[in-house]
Amino acid sequence: MDLLETAAIFAAGIAAGGINTIVGSGSLITFPTMVALGFPPVVANVSNNIGLVPGSVTGAYGYRAELKGQRERLLRLGTASLTGALAGAALLLGLPDRAFRFIVPALIVIALVLVVVQPRVQKWVLERREHHRPHGGPWLWAGVLAAGVYGGYFGAAQGIVLIALLGIALDDDLQRINAAKNVLSAVVNGSAAVLFIGMQIFAGTRIDWLAVLLIAVGSTIGGLLGAKVGRRIPPLALRGVIVVVGLVALVTMLT
């Protein structure tokens, strides 16, 4: 990579780290940037996933105040994210790139609809819920598992899907839900990254480590900046940001 390409990937990493912390879909910045620079899609996807792990961790750390009291919830849902991420990463390494080409736009559309109607649906669910479930019950666990599969395979808009699922299933503040989303996203990215690195060691899976380093440093900076900005956004404005980024993700996937 020349200096301009290096700067482009680093800048994309900063932007992706910030967007992932606030909403999700940061991969729709880094992945297309790498592909445009000539990286093979699978190499770009794998390298991008590994590079975004530090940004996911710093983003979650930035929301540590909102994470208080969510330990048991995150341990329960984290098992779904871990399982799904490993399954999705295995699919990425074993199936052709076109496998999710028609599924991903549909997932984004569903997620956006859920985000928009979330307040009304949540109210409807709470009014008819016989017993309060602080962890969302088995349906939320299954949904987080599915989001983990998607995140392990590609990851773009994973945060939007998680916010939609958590927002509907949990009776909690949107900022606390966003904090939980950051932790679960970090679990997905980290688990998939471990599998990808293991596959490089034992099976020769291609990883561009310079790109990983650039995205890792950039996303770490972006994650910290995103946490500072995201925690100050009112719920209505945050929901608006989620919808806008989701629409951009949808257009990107369809073009």
C-alpha positions as CSV (number, residue, x, y, z in Angstrom):
1,M,0.0,0.0,0.0
2,D,1.2,3.5,-0.7
3,L,0.8,6.5,1.6
4,L,-2.6,7.5,0.2
5,E,-4.1,4.0,0.5
6,T,-2.7,3.7,4.1
7,A,-4.3,7.0,5.1
8,A,-7.6,5.9,3.5
9,I,-7.8,2.7,5.4
10,F,-6.8,4.4,8.7
11,A,-9.4,7.1,8.2
12,A,-12.0,4.5,7.4
13,G,-11.1,2.7,10.6
14,I,-11.7,5.8,12.7
15,A,-15.1,6.4,11.0
16,A,-16.1,2.8,11.4
17,G,-15.1,2.6,15.1
18,G,-17.2,5.7,15.8
19,I,-20.3,4.6,13.8
20,N,-20.2,1.1,15.3
21,T,-20.2,2.5,18.8
22,I,-23.1,4.8,18.2
23,V,-25.2,2.7,15.8
24,G,-23.4,-0.1,13.9
25,S,-22.7,-0.6,10.2
26,G,-19.1,0.7,10.4
27,S,-18.1,-2.2,8.1
28,L,-19.9,-0.5,5.3
29,I,-17.1,2.1,5.4
30,T,-14.0,-0.1,5.9
31,F,-15.0,-3.1,3.7
32,P,-15.9,-1.1,0.6
33,T,-12.8,1.0,1.0
34,M,-10.6,-2.1,1.1
35,V,-12.4,-3.6,-1.9
36,A,-12.0,-0.4,-3.8
37,L,-8.3,-0.5,-3.1
38,G,-8.0,-3.9,-4.7
39,F,-8.3,-6.3,-1.8
40,P,-10.1,-9.6,-2.6
41,P,-13.5,-9.5,-0.9
42,V,-12.9,-12.4,1.6
43,V,-9.5,-11.0,2.5
44,A,-11.0,-7.6,3.0
45,N,-13.9,-9.1,5.1
46,V,-11.6,-11.1,7.4
47,S,-9.0,-8.4,7.8
48,N,-11.7,-5.8,8.5
49,N,-13.4,-8.0,11.1
50,I,-10.1,-8.6,13.0
51,G,-9.2,-4.9,12.8
52,L,-12.5,-3.7,14.2
53,V,-12.2,-5.8,17.4
54,P,-10.3,-3.1,19.4
55,G,-12.8,-0.5,18.4
56,S,-15.6,-2.7,19.6
57,V,-13.9,-3.1,22.9
58,T,-13.2,0.6,23.4
59,G,-16.7,1.4,22.4
60,A,-18.1,-0.9,25.0
61,Y,-15.7,0.5,27.6
62,G,-16.9,4.0,26.8
63,Y,-20.4,3.0,27.8
64,R,-19.3,1.3,31.0
65,A,-21.6,3.5,33.1
66,E,-24.6,2.3,31.2
67,L,-23.5,-1.3,31.6
68,K,-23.9,-1.3,35.3
69,G,-26.5,-3.9,36.4
70,Q,-26.4,-5.7,33.1
71,R,-23.9,-8.4,33.9
72,E,-26.3,-11.3,34.1
73,R,-28.1,-10.2,31.0
74,L,-24.9,-9.9,29.0
75,L,-23.6,-13.3,30.2
76,R,-26.8,-14.9,29.0
77,L,-27.0,-13.2,25.7
78,G,-23.2,-13.3,25.2
79,T,-23.5,-17.1,24.8
80,A,-25.8,-16.6,21.9
81,S,-23.4,-14.0,20.3
82,L,-20.5,-16.3,20.8
83,T,-22.2,-19.4,19.2
84,G,-23.6,-17.4,16.3
85,A,-20.3,-15.6,15.6
86,L,-18.4,-18.9,15.3
87,A,-21.1,-20.4,13.0
88,G,-21.2,-17.2,10.8
89,A,-17.4,-17.1,10.5
90,A,-17.4,-20.8,9.5
91,L,-19.9,-20.0,6.8
92,L,-17.7,-17.2,5.5
93,L,-14.8,-19.5,5.2
94,G,-16.8,-22.4,3.7
95,L,-19.4,-20.7,1.4
96,P,-19.1,-18.5,-1.7
97,D,-19.4,-14.7,-1.2
98,R,-22.7,-14.6,-3.0
99,A,-24.4,-16.8,-0.4
100,F,-25.8,-13.8,1.6
101,R,-26.1,-11.4,-1.3
102,F,-29.9,-11.5,-1.3
103,I,-30.3,-12.1,2.5
104,V,-28.4,-9.1,3.8
105,P,-30.6,-6.4,2.3
106,A,-33.7,-8.1,3.7
107,L,-32.1,-8.2,7.1
108,I,-31.4,-4.5,7.0
109,V,-35.0,-3.7,5.9
110,I,-36.4,-5.8,8.8
111,A,-34.0,-4.1,11.3
112,L,-35.0,-0.6,10.2
113,V,-38.7,-1.4,10.4
114,L,-38.1,-2.8,14.0
115,V,-36.2,0.3,15.0
116,V,-39.0,2.6,13.7
117,V,-41.8,0.8,15.4
118,Q,-39.9,-0.2,18.5
119,P,-41.5,2.1,21.0
120,R,-45.1,1.0,20.0
121,V,-44.2,-2.7,19.8
122,Q,-42.3,-2.5,23.1
123,K,-45.3,-0.9,24.8
124,W,-47.6,-3.5,23.3
125,V,-45.3,-6.3,24.5
126,L,-45.0,-4.9,28.0
127,E,-48.7,-4.5,28.4
128,R,-49.3,-8.2,27.6
129,R,-46.3,-9.7,29.3
130,E,-47.5,-11.8,32.2
131,H,-44.0,-12.0,33.9
132,H,-41.3,-9.5,33.5
133,R,-38.2,-11.0,31.8
134,P,-35.1,-8.8,32.4
135,H,-33.2,-10.8,29.8
136,G,-35.8,-10.9,27.1
137,G,-36.6,-14.6,27.2
138,P,-35.8,-17.4,24.7
139,W,-36.9,-15.5,21.6
140,L,-34.4,-12.7,22.2
141,W,-31.7,-15.3,22.8
142,A,-32.5,-16.9,19.4
143,G,-32.6,-13.5,17.8
144,V,-29.2,-12.5,19.2
145,L,-27.9,-15.9,18.0
146,A,-29.1,-15.2,14.5
147,A,-27.5,-11.7,14.6
148,G,-24.3,-13.4,15.7
149,V,-24.3,-15.6,12.7
150,Y,-24.8,-12.6,10.4
151,G,-22.1,-10.7,12.3
152,G,-19.6,-13.5,12.0
153,Y,-20.3,-13.7,8.3
154,F,-20.2,-10.0,7.3
155,G,-21.2,-7.8,10.2
156,A,-22.5,-4.6,8.5
157,A,-25.7,-3.5,10.2
158,Q,-25.2,-6.1,12.9
159,G,-25.6,-3.2,15.5
160,I,-28.9,-2.1,13.9
161,V,-30.3,-5.6,14.2
162,L,-29.2,-5.9,17.8
163,I,-30.6,-2.6,18.8
164,A,-33.9,-3.4,17.2
165,L,-34.1,-6.8,18.9
166,L,-32.9,-5.6,22.4
167,G,-35.2,-2.5,22.2
168,I,-38.3,-4.5,21.6
169,A,-37.6,-7.3,24.0
170,L,-36.2,-5.4,26.9
171,D,-37.8,-2.7,29.1
172,D,-34.8,-0.5,29.4
173,D,-33.4,2.9,28.4
174,L,-32.1,3.1,24.8
175,Q,-28.7,4.2,25.9
176,R,-28.3,1.1,28.2
177,I,-29.6,-1.0,25.3
178,N,-26.9,0.6,23.0
179,A,-24.3,-0.2,25.6
180,A,-25.4,-3.8,25.7
181,K,-25.3,-3.8,21.9
182,N,-21.7,-2.7,21.9
183,V,-20.7,-5.6,24.3
184,L,-22.5,-8.2,22.2
185,S,-21.0,-6.8,19.0
186,A,-17.5,-7.0,20.6
187,V,-18.2,-10.7,21.5
188,V,-19.2,-11.4,17.9
189,N,-16.2,-9.6,16.3
190,G,-13.7,-11.1,18.8
191,S,-15.0,-14.6,18.5
192,A,-14.9,-14.5,14.7
193,A,-11.5,-13.0,14.8
194,V,-10.1,-15.8,16.9
195,L,-11.5,-18.3,14.4
196,F,-10.0,-16.4,11.4
197,I,-6.6,-16.2,13.0
198,G,-6.7,-19.9,13.9
199,M,-7.6,-20.7,10.3
200,Q,-4.7,-18.7,9.1
201,I,-2.3,-20.6,11.3
202,F,-3.7,-24.0,10.5
203,A,-5.2,-23.6,7.0
204,G,-3.5,-20.6,5.5
205,T,-6.5,-18.3,5.4
206,R,-5.3,-15.0,4.0
207,I,-5.2,-12.0,6.3
208,D,-3.6,-8.6,5.5
209,W,-2.0,-7.7,8.8
210,L,-1.0,-4.1,7.8
211,A,-4.7,-3.4,7.0
212,V,-5.6,-5.0,10.3
213,L,-3.2,-2.8,12.2
214,L,-4.5,0.4,10.5
215,I,-8.1,-0.5,11.1
216,A,-7.4,-1.5,14.7
217,V,-5.7,1.7,15.6
218,G,-8.3,3.8,13.7
219,S,-11.3,2.0,15.2
220,T,-9.9,2.3,18.7
221,I,-9.7,6.0,18.3
222,G,-13.2,6.1,16.7
223,G,-14.7,3.9,19.4
224,L,-13.6,6.2,22.1
225,L,-14.8,9.3,20.2
226,G,-18.1,7.5,19.3
227,A,-18.8,6.7,23.0
228,K,-18.4,10.4,24.0
229,V,-20.8,11.5,21.3
230,G,-23.3,8.7,21.4
231,R,-23.9,8.9,25.2
232,R,-25.0,12.5,24.7
233,I,-27.6,11.8,22.0
234,P,-31.3,11.8,23.1
235,P,-33.2,8.6,22.4
236,L,-35.3,10.1,19.6
237,A,-32.2,11.5,17.9
238,L,-30.3,8.3,18.3
239,R,-33.1,6.4,16.7
240,G,-33.0,8.8,13.8
241,V,-29.3,8.2,13.4
242,I,-29.9,4.5,13.4
243,V,-32.5,4.8,10.6
244,V,-30.3,7.1,8.5
245,V,-27.2,4.8,8.8
246,G,-29.4,1.8,8.1
247,L,-30.8,3.4,4.9
248,V,-27.2,4.1,3.7
249,A,-26.3,0.5,4.5
250,L,-29.2,-0.7,2.4
251,V,-28.4,1.5,-0.6
252,T,-24.8,0.4,-0.4
253,M,-25.7,-3.3,-0.4
254,L,-28.1,-2.9,-3.3
255,T,-25.8,-1.0,-5.6
